[in-house]
Structure formats: structure tokens, C-alpha cells
Amino acid sequence: MCTLCLLWQKNTNSHIFFYLSPMKRIVSFSIALFLALSSVSASELTDFLKHQPSVKRFEVVQSPREFREKVVAYIIQPLDHRHPEAGQFLQRVFISEKSPEKPVVLVTEGYAADYAASPRASNELCPLLDASLVVVEHRYFGKSWPDSIDWQYLTVENAAGDHHAVVQLLKPYFSGQWVNTGISKGGQTALLHRVFYPDDADLTVSYVAPVNYGVEDGRHEPYIAKVSGSKEDRKKVKAFQREILKRRNQLMPLFEKFTTEKKMVFPAPLPEIFDYSVLEFSFSFWQWGNDPEQIPALSASDDEVFKYWMKVSSPDYFSKGELERIGSFFVQAAKELGYYGYDTKPFRKLLTIRTAKGYLTELFLPEGFRTAFDPSSAVKTQKFLNTTDLPVIFIYGKNDPWSATGAVIPKKSSVLKIVQEGGSHRTRIGNLDEENKQLVMGKIRETIRVLVTEKVQ
């Protein structure tokens, strides 16, 4: 069947078309013809991918209106970029094209990229730059798994190698400037990609990305105690945590019922998970920008206290089901990326656990897997930031505990760090205050030649 007929079948409904007036039939046919011609033009991308040996397979999928075509491709990647003979795996990459000459926003996803399969998937930088979008799913997440798991190949250097390979694959097609970006762990990934391959991008925009120097870095706990929110709000959060622990006898039955109904299974006894869910509360509260005014009064009913606790810090985070989804992250945290600890001192007499030290190893790592932390990637990152003249933008929210280990920036014009007052882990260009937004936009204008609009969508 011809391309036009296929598109007609896909983009119209025959029985609706039959009942349209003659004029509307002409309009509908014109729309279908436009879609067909657009698709024919957009096939330049698919023609290019067909001839790339590293592209195992691809398919054209429904694209957001802002893009001409969207393709999901599976790229052949070596397990170890230094030793290609070690084996291969397929990495999922989403390519949404504007045109070959436009800039490209490269999202170095830190986890699975299932969200990128949505027909509405975009990135706030794309309308700013009138850019194409490439989203690379991280190795060992989503559909980008090797056939057999060998954790030795899950390293920041290999992940950077993956992104370099994607850039090398697509740069002959996309001739515009490249911006690599990511959020949280993805922001770490974008920064590390730039550290290992500084020439792959013209600009890095890293959102809420930590640079940790240990499995329990040690800077997050005092940050929560002294920086996140106001003094009064911090007191309110801590008092609520203590209240939960004081009501252990009343709340434990609700906790047991909640976890049973949701079929949660844990790697530790339930009383310990109770404790960890309380300790996690303050980190989660500030990370996601919760409102201190919404915290129930200490005189509130058990039901009110329990519901709010579950809303902010549900124990599913510690469940084996969650580990199946993001367990690879904890392997990376234990090996190279680092994590945060818990301050148990304010609650010591109310906890069943004697210490929270080493909790990541005990609760989150695969059975039998143990590793020593290697800080060399963090050291390499800091050396890069100290010496580079390449443009990098960091965006953080002040209340977010991850900002405690945010990138440390020397005074230099090439690197911009924004810390949004009152901001959380959800801080983006679009919700910055006007002054900070203009600083970011000025840096983007300074670096990227094509800037279509300053309206962030």
C-alpha cells in the first residue's frame, strides 16, 4: 500500500469522513496529504538509521506536535567500552526530530526512560532552542539491560561511553549545537558525560545533581537540620517525626495493615522499616517541596498522623518491589555515586534500630553483593569544574537536601550555579524567579546560537 494510503488509514476514521460535507472532506483530505508529505520528508532520519551498523532496530512512533518525527531505536553498546570483547547489550534511545540543522537536546536519563515513550514527551529546553530531542535510557534500567547481570560493567565511565557513542552515531545527521541535560541522577549523568567527553556537547544544563564523596556523604544531615526551610519549619518537621515514633503502639497496626494490603515485602523486620520510614520523612519532605503548614498538629488523630506520614514517606521506598524497579541505582550509589545518611540522634530513645549506619548496604543492595566505594569520579568531576572553561549550568532548589552536595563552583564566568530560594528537587528553569531565570537564559543565549523564544513551557 502507498505511503499516502497508509497515512490516510492511520490518521482518519472512514465512517466519520463519509458523513462530512464536501468542503470538510476536502479539508480533511488536505490535512491527510500534509501529514503524508511531512512523513515522507521526515523519512530522512529513518533512512539514515537504516544504514548505521550500531542500530540493531528502530520503529517510528507517534510524535508530539512540536517534532517532525519520533523514532525509538535500539543501539548496540559494548558492556565495557575499554574492552569491547566483553560483550554487548541493546540501549533504548528515543529520537524526536525537528530538522537536521536544529540544535539537539540530549537527555542523559539516570534511570528507565519509559516516560519518553509518551506521545507528549518533551523537555523544557526544546521549545527554548527549537531543538530536536534525544533521550538515552541508562544502562541496567528499563529495556536497556544486558542478557546476564554483571555489576562490574555498571560504571559512570561506561555510562559516559554510552552517551558518547550515541552522540557519535547521531552527529553526522544532526549538524546543530548539542546541549546535554538531566535531572537528579540524570543531572549527575550529564555532568559525568561532559567530564569524560567534554567535546560532545556545547552546553551542559544539570538540574538538582549531587556530587557525593561517600555512600553516606555526611553533608545532607546537617543541611536538613540547619538549611532546609525556616528554623520554625524545621522544628515542626522534627516534632512530627518524634510524634510518629511516640505513637508507635497505636500506629504500628495501621502500618502493618497498610503494607499488607499493598503486598509489600521488605529486606528487614517491619519495626525497623517503621523506623526508617520516619527517618526518611524529613529528607523526603524537603526534597519534594512539601508545605509545613500542611503538617498535622501534634494533637491530631492517629489516622490523620498516619495518612500524612504515608503521603510524604511511604515505606514502599524500602520494599523489594521498588528494588526491582530502581535497584541498579543503589548499586551505583554504593560503588561510585554516593548517597545520604540519617541523623538518629534526635530520635535515639524512640527507635528500635541501634544505628542507621550502613543502611544502604543492608536494605538496598542485591543479596550477596558488596562493594567498596570509589570516590574517583567525584574527584575527577571537581577537577573538571576547577579547570574547565566550557559552559555548564547548574540549577538547584535551596530547600532540597540534595543541594547539600551540589557542585562546588569556583568563581569563573564559564560555569553558572543557580540556587533557587525555597526551591525543591522540582526546581526547573520554568519555575525560577525572574532574576535567576534571566541569568540562565543569558548563559544559554551566550552559548547557543539559535534561541527562538524565551517562553518556558
Buried (B, 14 or more C-beta within 10 A) or exposed (E): EEEBEEBBEEBBEEEEBEEBEEEEEEEBBEEBEEBBEEBEEBBBBBEBBEEBEBBBEBEBBEBBEBBBBBBBBBBBBBBBBEEEEBBBBBBBBBBBBBBBEBBBBBBBBBBBBBEBBEEEBBBBBBBBBBBBBBBBBBBBBBBBBBEEEEBEBBBBBBBBBBBBBBBEBBEEBBEBBBBBBBBBBBBBBBBBBBBBBEEBBBBBBBBBBBBBBBBBBBBBBEBBBEBBBEEEBBEBBBEBBBBBBEBBEBBEEBBEEBBEEEEBEBBBEBEBBBBBBBBBBBBBBBBEBBEBEEBBEEEBEEEEBBBBBBEBBBBBBBBEEBBEEBBBBBBBBBBBBBBBBBBBEBBEEBBEBEEBBEBBBBBBBEEEBEBEBBBEBBEBBBEBBEEBEBBBBBBBBBBBBBBBBBBEBEEEEBBBBBBBEEBBBBBBBEBBEEEBBEBBBEBBEEBBEEBEEEEBE
